[in-house]
């Protein structure tokens, strides 16, 4: 259930995140980061208080911010790297991201 709450909203939310990123750039990334951090805090609070519904709400909030951060980072990479270096830039970014997930 907790994994589903992270994955299912991100079928739609990255579309809106991409639009926000195109319009607001750094401000949108700040909003996505704050949203994800608030979600992480709520998940931790929910588990420490043994309130599963609170952990579920935090996981949902965390998912909204987390995947939109990836959309924004992909957008920044296209600005920072030339076409010939873009593939390796994406590979490094996603590899580091998955390492963070595994830890």
PDB file as gemmi writes it, atoms N, CA and C in Angstrom:
CRYST1    1.000    1.000    1.000  90.00  90.00  90.00 P 1                      
ATOM      1  N   UNK A   1       0.829  -1.207   0.000  1.00  0.00           N  
ATOM      2  CA  UNK A   1       0.000   0.000   0.000  1.00  0.00           C  
ATOM      3  C   UNK A   1       0.861   1.254   0.000  1.00  0.00           C  
ATOM      4  N   UNK A   2       1.912   1.235   0.797  1.00  0.00           N  
ATOM      5  CA  UNK A   2       2.790   2.409   0.886  1.00  0.00           C  
ATOM      6  C   UNK A   2       3.497   2.650  -0.451  1.00  0.00           C  
ATOM      7  N   UNK A   3       3.918   1.601  -1.134  1.00  0.00           N  
ATOM      8  CA  UNK A   3       4.578   1.760  -2.429  1.00  0.00           C  
ATOM      9  C   UNK A   3       3.586   2.219  -3.492  1.00  0.00           C  
ATOM     10  N   UNK A   4       2.383   1.702  -3.445  1.00  0.00           N  
ATOM     11  CA  UNK A   4       1.349   2.108  -4.396  1.00  0.00           C  
ATOM     12  C   UNK A   4       1.052   3.598  -4.240  1.00  0.00           C  
ATOM     13  N   UNK A   5       1.031   4.076  -2.998  1.00  0.00           N  
ATOM     14  CA  UNK A   5       0.749   5.494  -2.769  1.00  0.00           C  
ATOM     15  C   UNK A   5       1.865   6.392  -3.284  1.00  0.00           C  
ATOM     16  N   UNK A   6       3.028   5.854  -3.470  1.00  0.00           N  
ATOM     17  CA  UNK A   6       4.107   6.628  -4.076  1.00  0.00           C  
ATOM     18  C   UNK A   6       4.006   6.582  -5.599  1.00  0.00           C  
ATOM     19  N   UNK A   7       3.663   5.433  -6.141  1.00  0.00           N  
ATOM     20  CA  UNK A   7       3.712   5.240  -7.585  1.00  0.00           C  
ATOM     21  C   UNK A   7       2.493   5.771  -8.334  1.00  0.00           C  
ATOM     22  N   UNK A   8       1.300   5.489  -7.846  1.00  0.00           N  
ATOM     23  CA  UNK A   8       0.088   5.825  -8.586  1.00  0.00           C  
ATOM     24  C   UNK A   8      -0.087   7.328  -8.814  1.00  0.00           C  
ATOM     25  N   UNK A   9       0.099   8.185  -7.805  1.00  0.00           N  
ATOM     26  CA  UNK A   9      -0.062   9.621  -8.083  1.00  0.00           C  
ATOM     27  C   UNK A   9       0.933  10.132  -9.121  1.00  0.00           C  
ATOM     28  N   UNK A  10       2.060   9.447  -9.247  1.00  0.00           N  
ATOM     29  CA  UNK A  10       3.089   9.922 -10.165  1.00  0.00           C  
ATOM     30  C   UNK A  10       2.852   9.481 -11.607  1.00  0.00           C  
ATOM     31  N   UNK A  11       1.690   8.918 -11.859  1.00  0.00           N  
ATOM     32  CA  UNK A  11       1.263   8.720 -13.234  1.00  0.00           C  
ATOM     33  C   UNK A  11       0.837  10.075 -13.810  1.00  0.00           C  
ATOM     34  N   UNK A  12       0.317  10.955 -12.951  1.00  0.00           N  
ATOM     35  CA  UNK A  12      -0.237  12.249 -13.388  1.00  0.00           C  
ATOM     36  C   UNK A  12       0.595  13.444 -12.922  1.00  0.00           C  
ATOM     37  N   UNK A  13       1.040  13.445 -11.671  1.00  0.00           N  
ATOM     38  CA  UNK A  13       1.676  14.634 -11.097  1.00  0.00           C  
ATOM     39  C   UNK A  13       2.914  15.139 -11.838  1.00  0.00           C  
ATOM     40  N   UNK A  14       3.762  14.277 -12.398  1.00  0.00           N  
ATOM     41  CA  UNK A  14       4.914  14.823 -13.129  1.00  0.00           C  
ATOM     42  C   UNK A  14       4.531  15.682 -14.337  1.00  0.00           C  
ATOM     43  N   UNK A  15       3.350  15.454 -14.909  1.00  0.00           N  
ATOM     44  CA  UNK A  15       2.901  16.320 -16.002  1.00  0.00           C  
ATOM     45  C   UNK A  15       2.736  17.749 -15.511  1.00  0.00           C  
ATOM     46  N   UNK A  16       2.114  17.904 -14.343  1.00  0.00           N  
ATOM     47  CA  UNK A  16       1.949  19.232 -13.763  1.00  0.00           C  
ATOM     48  C   UNK A  16       3.285  19.792 -13.278  1.00  0.00           C  
ATOM     49  N   UNK A  17       4.125  18.903 -12.739  1.00  0.00           N  
ATOM     50  CA  UNK A  17       5.444  19.330 -12.288  1.00  0.00           C  
ATOM     51  C   UNK A  17       6.292  19.863 -13.430  1.00  0.00           C  
ATOM     52  N   UNK A  18       6.190  19.234 -14.582  1.00  0.00           N  
ATOM     53  CA  UNK A  18       6.927  19.709 -15.752  1.00  0.00           C  
ATOM     54  C   UNK A  18       6.450  21.085 -16.193  1.00  0.00           C  
ATOM     55  N   UNK A  19       5.150  21.303 -16.147  1.00  0.00           N  
ATOM     56  CA  UNK A  19       4.605  22.621 -16.497  1.00  0.00           C  
ATOM     57  C   UNK A  19       5.069  23.685 -15.504  1.00  0.00           C  
ATOM     58  N   UNK A  20       5.039  23.328 -14.210  1.00  0.00           N  
ATOM     59  CA  UNK A  20       5.519  24.274 -13.189  1.00  0.00           C  
ATOM     60  C   UNK A  20       6.994  24.577 -13.365  1.00  0.00           C  
ATOM     61  N   UNK A  21       7.776  23.541 -13.665  1.00  0.00           N  
ATOM     62  CA  UNK A  21       9.211  23.749 -13.863  1.00  0.00           C  
ATOM     63  C   UNK A  21       9.475  24.664 -15.054  1.00  0.00           C  
ATOM     64  N   UNK A  22       8.765  24.440 -16.146  1.00  0.00           N  
ATOM     65  CA  UNK A  22       8.954  25.284 -17.330  1.00  0.00           C  
ATOM     66  C   UNK A  22       8.655  26.746 -17.033  1.00  0.00           C  
ATOM     67  N   UNK A  23       7.697  26.997 -16.184  1.00  0.00           N  
ATOM     68  CA  UNK A  23       7.287  28.371 -15.896  1.00  0.00           C  
ATOM     69  C   UNK A  23       8.133  29.022 -14.797  1.00  0.00           C  
ATOM     70  N   UNK A  24       8.441  28.270 -13.723  1.00  0.00           N  
ATOM     71  CA  UNK A  24       9.049  28.888 -12.539  1.00  0.00           C  
ATOM     72  C   UNK A  24      10.475  28.431 -12.218  1.00  0.00           C  
ATOM     73  N   UNK A  25      11.003  27.442 -12.900  1.00  0.00           N  
ATOM     74  CA  UNK A  25      12.361  26.911 -12.716  1.00  0.00           C  
ATOM     75  C   UNK A  25      12.740  26.679 -11.246  1.00  0.00           C  
ATOM     76  N   UNK A  26      13.608  27.515 -10.694  1.00  0.00           N  
ATOM     77  CA  UNK A  26      14.157  27.285  -9.346  1.00  0.00           C  
ATOM     78  C   UNK A  26      13.082  27.337  -8.264  1.00  0.00           C  
ATOM     79  N   UNK A  27      12.105  28.200  -8.414  1.00  0.00           N  
ATOM     80  CA  UNK A  27      11.036  28.279  -7.418  1.00  0.00           C  
ATOM     81  C   UNK A  27      10.265  26.965  -7.353  1.00  0.00           C  
ATOM     82  N   UNK A  28      10.002  26.363  -8.508  1.00  0.00           N  
ATOM     83  CA  UNK A  28       9.284  25.089  -8.504  1.00  0.00           C  
ATOM     84  C   UNK A  28      10.110  24.005  -7.823  1.00  0.00           C  
ATOM     85  N   UNK A  29      11.416  24.001  -8.046  1.00  0.00           N  
ATOM     86  CA  UNK A  29      12.275  23.010  -7.398  1.00  0.00           C  
ATOM     87  C   UNK A  29      12.269  23.191  -5.881  1.00  0.00           C  
ATOM     88  N   UNK A  30      12.238  24.424  -5.434  1.00  0.00           N  
ATOM     89  CA  UNK A  30      12.156  24.698  -3.998  1.00  0.00           C  
ATOM     90  C   UNK A  30      10.845  24.166  -3.436  1.00  0.00           C  
ATOM     91  N   UNK A  31       9.762  24.397  -4.137  1.00  0.00           N  
ATOM     92  CA  UNK A  31       8.454  23.909  -3.691  1.00  0.00           C  
ATOM     93  C   UNK A  31       8.431  22.387  -3.664  1.00  0.00           C  
ATOM     94  N   UNK A  32       8.967  21.751  -4.704  1.00  0.00           N  
ATOM     95  CA  UNK A  32       9.000  20.283  -4.740  1.00  0.00           C  
ATOM     96  C   UNK A  32       9.836  19.727  -3.592  1.00  0.00           C  
ATOM     97  N   UNK A  33      10.969  20.362  -3.324  1.00  0.00           N  
ATOM     98  CA  UNK A  33      11.847  19.891  -2.250  1.00  0.00           C  
ATOM     99  C   UNK A  33      11.179  20.034  -0.890  1.00  0.00           C  
ATOM    100  N   UNK A  34      10.559  21.164  -0.642  1.00  0.00           N  
ATOM    101  CA  UNK A  34       9.857  21.380   0.632  1.00  0.00           C  
ATOM    102  C   UNK A  34       8.720  20.379   0.787  1.00  0.00           C  
ATOM    103  N   UNK A  35       7.983  20.138  -0.296  1.00  0.00           N  
ATOM    104  CA  UNK A  35       6.885  19.164  -0.249  1.00  0.00           C  
ATOM    105  C   UNK A  35       7.403  17.779   0.107  1.00  0.00           C  
ATOM    106  N   UNK A  36       8.494  17.366  -0.523  1.00  0.00           N  
ATOM    107  CA  UNK A  36       9.056  16.056  -0.234  1.00  0.00           C  
ATOM    108  C   UNK A  36       9.566  15.983   1.206  1.00  0.00           C  
ATOM    109  N   UNK A  37      10.237  17.018   1.663  1.00  0.00           N  
ATOM    110  CA  UNK A  37      10.766  17.014   3.028  1.00  0.00           C  
ATOM    111  C   UNK A  37       9.644  16.973   4.060  1.00  0.00           C  
ATOM    112  N   UNK A  38       8.566  17.707   3.802  1.00  0.00           N  
ATOM    113  CA  UNK A  38       7.416  17.654   4.716  1.00  0.00           C  
ATOM    114  C   UNK A  38       6.828  16.245   4.740  1.00  0.00           C  
ATOM    115  N   UNK A  39       6.733  15.621   3.569  1.00  0.00           N  
ATOM    116  CA  UNK A  39       6.221  14.259   3.503  1.00  0.00           C  
ATOM    117  C   UNK A  39       7.081  13.283   4.279  1.00  0.00           C  
ATOM    118  N   UNK A  40       8.399  13.407   4.156  1.00  0.00           N  
ATOM    119  CA  UNK A  40       9.313  12.532   4.899  1.00  0.00           C  
ATOM    120  C   UNK A  40       9.127  12.717   6.402  1.00  0.00           C  
ATOM    121  N   UNK A  41       8.989  13.958   6.828  1.00  0.00           N  
ATOM    122  CA  UNK A  41       8.767  14.224   8.248  1.00  0.00           C  
ATOM    123  C   UNK A  41       7.458  13.640   8.751  1.00  0.00           C  
ATOM    124  N   UNK A  42       6.411  13.735   7.940  1.00  0.00           N  
ATOM    125  CA  UNK A  42       5.115  13.191   8.341  1.00  0.00           C  
ATOM    126  C   UNK A  42       5.153  11.664   8.389  1.00  0.00           C  
ATOM    127  N   UNK A  43       5.862  11.041   7.449  1.00  0.00           N  
ATOM    128  CA  UNK A  43       6.022   9.579   7.487  1.00  0.00           C  
ATOM    129  C   UNK A  43       6.728   9.170   8.781  1.00  0.00           C  
ATOM    130  N   UNK A  44       7.819   9.848   9.105  1.00  0.00           N  
ATOM    131  CA  UNK A  44       8.569   9.524  10.325  1.00  0.00           C  
ATOM    132  C   UNK A  44       7.706   9.730  11.567  1.00  0.00           C  
ATOM    133  N   UNK A  45       6.962  10.811  11.592  1.00  0.00           N  
ATOM    134  CA  UNK A  45       6.087  11.084  12.731  1.00  0.00           C  
ATOM    135  C   UNK A  45       5.006  10.013  12.844  1.00  0.00           C  
ATOM    136  N   UNK A  46       4.421   9.652  11.707  1.00  0.00           N  
ATOM    137  CA  UNK A  46       3.373   8.634  11.712  1.00  0.00           C  
ATOM    138  C   UNK A  46       3.862   7.303  12.251  1.00  0.00           C  
ATOM    139  N   UNK A  47       5.051   6.882  11.837  1.00  0.00           N  
ATOM    140  CA  UNK A  47       5.575   5.610  12.335  1.00  0.00           C  
ATOM    141  C   UNK A  47       6.010   5.698  13.794  1.00  0.00           C  
ATOM    142  N   UNK A  48       6.538   6.843  14.192  1.00  0.00           N  
ATOM    143  CA  UNK A  48       6.966   6.962  15.597  1.00  0.00           C  
ATOM    144  C   UNK A  48       5.770   7.029  16.545  1.00  0.00           C  
ATOM    145  N   UNK A  49       4.644   7.529  16.070  1.00  0.00           N  
ATOM    146  CA  UNK A  49       3.426   7.590  16.890  1.00  0.00           C  
ATOM    147  C   UNK A  49       2.508   6.389  16.664  1.00  0.00           C  
ATOM    148  N   UNK A  50       2.964   5.437  15.833  1.00  0.00           N  
ATOM    149  CA  UNK A  50       2.156   4.274  15.467  1.00  0.00           C  
ATOM    150  C   UNK A  50       0.808   4.676  14.867  1.00  0.00           C  
ATOM    151  N   UNK A  51       0.844   5.686  14.020  1.00  0.00           N  
ATOM    152  CA  UNK A  51      -0.351   6.156  13.302  1.00  0.00           C  
ATOM    153  C   UNK A  51      -0.129   5.903  11.814  1.00  0.00           C  
ATOM    154  N   UNK A  52      -0.600   4.756  11.350  1.00  0.00           N  
ATOM    155  CA  UNK A  52      -0.349   4.336   9.974  1.00  0.00           C  
ATOM    156  C   UNK A  52      -0.966   5.308   8.969  1.00  0.00           C  
ATOM    157  N   UNK A  53      -2.145   5.840   9.289  1.00  0.00           N  
ATOM    158  CA  UNK A  53      -2.798   6.776   8.366  1.00  0.00           C  
ATOM    159  C   UNK A  53      -1.950   8.031   8.171  1.00  0.00           C  
ATOM    160  N   UNK A  54      -1.239   8.450   9.188  1.00  0.00           N  
ATOM    161  CA  UNK A  54      -0.361   9.610   9.082  1.00  0.00           C  
ATOM    162  C   UNK A  54       0.841   9.284   8.184  1.00  0.00           C  
ATOM    163  N   UNK A  55       1.370   8.085   8.335  1.00  0.00           N  
ATOM    164  CA  UNK A  55       2.472   7.653   7.476  1.00  0.00           C  
ATOM    165  C   UNK A  55       2.020   7.568   6.017  1.00  0.00           C  
ATOM    166  N   UNK A  56       0.807   7.119   5.794  1.00  0.00           N  
ATOM    167  CA  UNK A  56       0.271   7.048   4.436  1.00  0.00           C  
ATOM    168  C   UNK A  56       0.136   8.443   3.836  1.00  0.00           C  
ATOM    169  N   UNK A  57      -0.386   9.385   4.609  1.00  0.00           N  
ATOM    170  CA  UNK A  57      -0.535  10.766   4.123  1.00  0.00           C  
ATOM    171  C   UNK A  57       0.835  11.371   3.808  1.00  0.00           C  
ATOM    172  N   UNK A  58       1.814  11.107   4.655  1.00  0.00           N  
ATOM    173  CA  UNK A  58       3.160  11.614   4.420  1.00  0.00           C  
ATOM    174  C   UNK A  58       3.782  11.007   3.178  1.00  0.00           C  
ATOM    175  N   UNK A  59       3.548   9.734   2.966  1.00  0.00           N  
ATOM    176  CA  UNK A  59       4.100   9.067   1.777  1.00  0.00           C  
ATOM    177  C   UNK A  59       3.498   9.649   0.498  1.00  0.00           C  
ATOM    178  N   UNK A  60       2.214   9.969   0.536  1.00  0.00           N  
ATOM    179  CA  UNK A  60       1.564  10.586  -0.612  1.00  0.00           C  
ATOM    180  C   UNK A  60       2.161  11.964  -0.897  1.00  0.00           C  
ATOM    181  N   UNK A  61       2.350  12.750   0.143  1.00  0.00           N  
ATOM    182  CA  UNK A  61       2.956  14.074  -0.009  1.00  0.00           C  
ATOM    183  C   UNK A  61       4.396  13.960  -0.500  1.00  0.00           C  
ATOM    184  N   UNK A  62       5.117  12.994   0.040  1.00  0.00           N  
ATOM    185  CA  UNK A  62       6.499  12.766  -0.375  1.00  0.00           C  
ATOM    186  C   UNK A  62       6.585  12.402  -1.854  1.00  0.00           C  
ATOM    187  N   UNK A  63       5.638  11.618  -2.328  1.00  0.00           N  
ATOM    188  CA  UNK A  63       5.668  11.197  -3.729  1.00  0.00           C  
ATOM    189  C   UNK A  63       5.433  12.370  -4.669  1.00  0.00           C  
ATOM    190  N   UNK A  64       4.582  13.285  -4.279  1.00  0.00           N  
ATOM    191  CA  UNK A  64       4.300  14.444  -5.130  1.00  0.00           C  
ATOM    192  C   UNK A  64       5.565  15.266  -5.334  1.00  0.00           C  
ATOM    193  N   UNK A  65       6.319  15.479  -4.278  1.00  0.00           N  
ATOM    194  CA  UNK A  65       7.553  16.244  -4.399  1.00  0.00           C  
ATOM    195  C   UNK A  65       8.682  15.466  -5.042  1.00  0.00           C  
ATOM    196  N   UNK A  66       8.810  14.187  -4.682  1.00  0.00           N  
ATOM    197  CA  UNK A  66       9.968  13.403  -5.102  1.00  0.00           C  
ATOM    198  C   UNK A  66      10.106  13.217  -6.599  1.00  0.00           C  
ATOM    199  N   UNK A  67       9.067  12.802  -7.243  1.00  0.00           N  
ATOM    200  CA  UNK A  67       9.162  12.566  -8.684  1.00  0.00           C  
ATOM    201  C   UNK A  67       9.221  13.874  -9.460  1.00  0.00           C  
ATOM    202  N   UNK A  68       8.603  14.912  -8.939  1.00  0.00           N  
ATOM    203  CA  UNK A  68       8.688  16.208  -9.613  1.00  0.00           C  
ATOM    204  C   UNK A  68      10.096  16.790  -9.520  1.00  0.00           C  
ATOM    205  N   UNK A  69      10.820  16.458  -8.467  1.00  0.00           N  
ATOM    206  CA  UNK A  69      12.222  16.868  -8.387  1.00  0.00           C  
ATOM    207  C   UNK A  69      13.012  16.213  -9.524  1.00  0.00           C  
ATOM    208  N   UNK A  70      12.735  14.945  -9.795  1.00  0.00           N  
ATOM    209  CA  UNK A  70      13.413  14.255 -10.891  1.00  0.00           C  
ATOM    210  C   UNK A  70      13.092  14.912 -12.230  1.00  0.00           C  
ATOM    211  N   UNK A  71      11.836  15.301 -12.420  1.00  0.00           N  
ATOM    212  CA  UNK A  71      11.455  15.998 -13.659  1.00  0.00           C  
ATOM    213  C   UNK A  71      12.235  17.304 -13.782  1.00  0.00           C  
ATOM    214  N   UNK A  72      12.331  18.051 -12.687  1.00  0.00           N  
ATOM    215  CA  UNK A  72      13.070  19.309 -12.704  1.00  0.00           C  
ATOM    216  C   UNK A  72      14.556  19.105 -12.951  1.00  0.00           C  
ATOM    217  N   UNK A  73      15.127  18.071 -12.324  1.00  0.00           N  
ATOM    218  CA  UNK A  73      16.551  17.803 -12.538  1.00  0.00           C  
ATOM    219  C   UNK A  73      16.815  17.433 -13.992  1.00  0.00           C  
ATOM    220  N   UNK A  74      15.902  16.669 -14.593  1.00  0.00           N  
ATOM    221  CA  UNK A  74      16.047  16.350 -16.018  1.00  0.00           C  
ATOM    222  C   UNK A  74      16.009  17.631 -16.846  1.00  0.00           C  
ATOM    223  N   UNK A  75      15.131  18.545 -16.465  1.00  0.00           N  
ATOM    224  CA  UNK A  75      15.066  19.823 -17.169  1.00  0.00           C  
ATOM    225  C   UNK A  75      16.351  20.618 -17.044  1.00  0.00           C  
ATOM    226  N   UNK A  76      16.915  20.671 -15.841  1.00  0.00           N  
ATOM    227  CA  UNK A  76      18.178  21.383 -15.647  1.00  0.00           C  
ATOM    228  C   UNK A  76      19.313  20.748 -16.452  1.00  0.00           C  
ATOM    229  N   UNK A  77      19.339  19.419 -16.513  1.00  0.00           N  
ATOM    230  CA  UNK A  77      20.403  18.751 -17.272  1.00  0.00           C  
ATOM    231  C   UNK A  77      20.380  19.156 -18.739  1.00  0.00           C  
ATOM    232  N   UNK A  78      19.197  19.341 -19.293  1.00  0.00           N  
ATOM    233  CA  UNK A  78      19.131  19.736 -20.704  1.00  0.00           C  
ATOM    234  C   UNK A  78      19.657  21.147 -20.921  1.00  0.00           C  
ATOM    235  N   UNK A  79      19.624  21.986 -19.878  1.00  0.00           N  
ATOM    236  CA  UNK A  79      20.199  23.328 -19.990  1.00  0.00           C  
ATOM    237  C   UNK A  79      21.718  23.303 -19.823  1.00  0.00           C  
ATOM    238  N   UNK A  80      22.212  22.442 -18.931  1.00  0.00           N  
ATOM    239  CA  UNK A  80      23.615  22.476 -18.536  1.00  0.00           C  
ATOM    240  C   UNK A  80      24.544  21.702 -19.458  1.00  0.00           C  
ATOM    241  N   UNK A  81      24.037  20.677 -20.150  1.00  0.00           N  
ATOM    242  CA  UNK A  81      24.910  19.817 -20.932  1.00  0.00           C  
ATOM    243  C   UNK A  81      24.579  19.904 -22.410  1.00  0.00           C  
ATOM    244  N   UNK A  82      25.618  19.766 -23.213  1.00  0.00           N  
ATOM    245  CA  UNK A  82      25.423  19.730 -24.651  1.00  0.00           C  
ATOM    246  C   UNK A  82      24.841  18.373 -25.044  1.00  0.00           C  
ATOM    247  N   UNK A  83      24.347  18.293 -26.244  1.00  0.00           N  
ATOM    248  CA  UNK A  83      23.714  17.051 -26.701  1.00  0.00           C  
ATOM    249  C   UNK A  83      24.644  15.850 -26.601  1.00  0.00           C  
ATOM    250  N   UNK A  84      25.914  16.042 -26.863  1.00  0.00           N  
ATOM    251  CA  UNK A  84      26.822  14.894 -26.842  1.00  0.00           C  
ATOM    252  C   UNK A  84      27.070  14.369 -25.431  1.00  0.00           C  
ATOM    253  N   UNK A  85      26.886  15.192 -24.415  1.00  0.00           N  
ATOM    254  CA  UNK A  85      27.131  14.773 -23.039  1.00  0.00           C  
ATOM    255  C   UNK A  85      25.847  14.479 -22.265  1.00  0.00           C  
ATOM    256  N   UNK A  86      24.715  14.657 -22.886  1.00  0.00           N  
ATOM    257  CA  UNK A  86      23.442  14.551 -22.182  1.00  0.00           C  
ATOM    258  C   UNK A  86      23.158  13.128 -21.704  1.00  0.00           C  
ATOM    259  N   UNK A  87      23.464  12.137 -22.511  1.00  0.00           N  
ATOM    260  CA  UNK A  87      23.195  10.745 -22.129  1.00  0.00           C  
ATOM    261  C   UNK A  87      23.928  10.337 -20.863  1.00  0.00           C  
ATOM    262  N   UNK A  88      25.204  10.646 -20.787  1.00  0.00           N  
ATOM    263  CA  UNK A  88      25.969  10.274 -19.594  1.00  0.00           C  
ATOM    264  C   UNK A  88      25.540  11.110 -18.387  1.00  0.00           C  
ATOM    265  N   UNK A  89      25.133  12.339 -18.627  1.00  0.00           N  
ATOM    266  CA  UNK A  89      24.645  13.174 -17.522  1.00  0.00           C  
ATOM    267  C   UNK A  89      23.376  12.576 -16.909  1.00  0.00           C  
ATOM    268  N   UNK A  90      22.453  12.148 -17.765  1.00  0.00           N  
ATOM    269  CA  UNK A  90      21.239  11.492 -17.263  1.00  0.00           C  
ATOM    270  C   UNK A  90      21.585  10.192 -16.545  1.00  0.00           C  
ATOM    271  N   UNK A  91      22.494   9.419 -17.106  1.00  0.00           N  
ATOM    272  CA  UNK A  91      22.870   8.147 -16.497  1.00  0.00           C  
ATOM    273  C   UNK A  91      23.463   8.349 -15.106  1.00  0.00           C  
ATOM    274  N   UNK A  92      24.349   9.325 -14.971  1.00  0.00           N  
ATOM    275  CA  UNK A  92      24.959   9.591 -13.658  1.00  0.00           C  
ATOM    276  C   UNK A  92      23.912  10.068 -12.667  1.00  0.00           C  
ATOM    277  N   UNK A  93      23.052  10.986 -13.099  1.00  0.00           N  
ATOM    278  CA  UNK A  93      22.029  11.510 -12.187  1.00  0.00           C  
ATOM    279  C   UNK A  93      21.103  10.402 -11.699  1.00  0.00           C  
ATOM    280  N   UNK A  94      20.638   9.556 -12.600  1.00  0.00           N  
ATOM    281  CA  UNK A  94      19.707   8.503 -12.194  1.00  0.00           C  
ATOM    282  C   UNK A  94      20.408   7.409 -11.391  1.00  0.00           C  
ATOM    283  N   UNK A  95      21.678   7.140 -11.676  1.00  0.00           N  
ATOM    284  CA  UNK A  95      22.427   6.167 -10.885  1.00  0.00           C  
ATOM    285  C   UNK A  95      22.586   6.648  -9.451  1.00  0.00           C  
ATOM    286  N   UNK A  96      22.943   7.902  -9.280  1.00  0.00           N  
ATOM    287  CA  UNK A  96      23.085   8.460  -7.932  1.00  0.00           C  
ATOM    288  C   UNK A  96      21.749   8.455  -7.206  1.00  0.00           C  
ATOM    289  N   UNK A  97      20.685   8.778  -7.932  1.00  0.00           N  
ATOM    290  CA  UNK A  97      19.357   8.752  -7.330  1.00  0.00           C  
ATOM    291  C   UNK A  97      18.962   7.374  -6.841  1.00  0.00           C  
ATOM    292  N   UNK A  98      19.276   6.346  -7.629  1.00  0.00           N  
ATOM    293  CA  UNK A  98      18.931   4.977  -7.222  1.00  0.00           C  
ATOM    294  C   UNK A  98      19.798   4.515  -6.064  1.00  0.00           C  
ATOM    295  N   UNK A  99      21.038   4.982  -5.998  1.00  0.00           N  
ATOM    296  CA  UNK A  99      21.891   4.662  -4.847  1.00  0.00           C  
ATOM    297  C   UNK A  99      21.294   5.249  -3.576  1.00  0.00           C  
ATOM    298  N   UNK A 100      20.780   6.459  -3.682  1.00  0.00           N  
ATOM    299  CA  UNK A 100      20.134   7.081  -2.526  1.00  0.00           C  
ATOM    300  C   UNK A 100      18.891   6.322  -2.106  1.00  0.00           C  
ATOM    301  N   UNK A 101      18.154   5.800  -3.064  1.00  0.00           N  
ATOM    302  CA  UNK A 101      16.958   5.021  -2.753  1.00  0.00           C  
ATOM    303  C   UNK A 101      17.340   3.716  -2.053  1.00  0.00           C  
ATOM    304  N   UNK A 102      18.407   3.090  -2.508  1.00  0.00           N  
ATOM    305  CA  UNK A 102      18.820   1.813  -1.936  1.00  0.00           C  
ATOM    306  C   UNK A 102      19.330   1.956  -0.507  1.00  0.00           C  
ATOM    307  N   UNK A 103      19.921   3.093  -0.213  1.00  0.00           N  
ATOM    308  CA  UNK A 103      20.476   3.307   1.132  1.00  0.00           C  
ATOM    309  C   UNK A 103      19.353   3.694   2.025  1.00  0.00           C  
TER     310      UNK A 103                                                      
END                                                                             
